[in-house]
Amino acid sequence: MIINVVRLTPGTTIDHLSLPKAKQMIEEIKPNGYIHFGIMMWQARPWELAKRLTEEAGISVITARDGGRFDLSQLQK
């Protein structure tokens, strides 16, 4: 599952996915986690947010970046 998280917190007039909603989706669906953080999220250190989400949701969450690559077979099942 690839999730494009643009906002750290919800509540703007623009309807973009926020970190709390992404966490809720991860906990409900329990996918092999993979999240792409939007440019505004980079200031919030997404690698630390992904680590926290991994710990809280119990699902491996990987931060993505443009041009990044990973091996799907290496993800936790």
Secondary structure, DSSP 8 states (H G I E B T S, - for coil): -EEEE-BSS--SSS---BHHHHHHHHHHH----EEEE-GGGGGG-HHHHHHHHHHHHSS---EE-TT----GGGS--
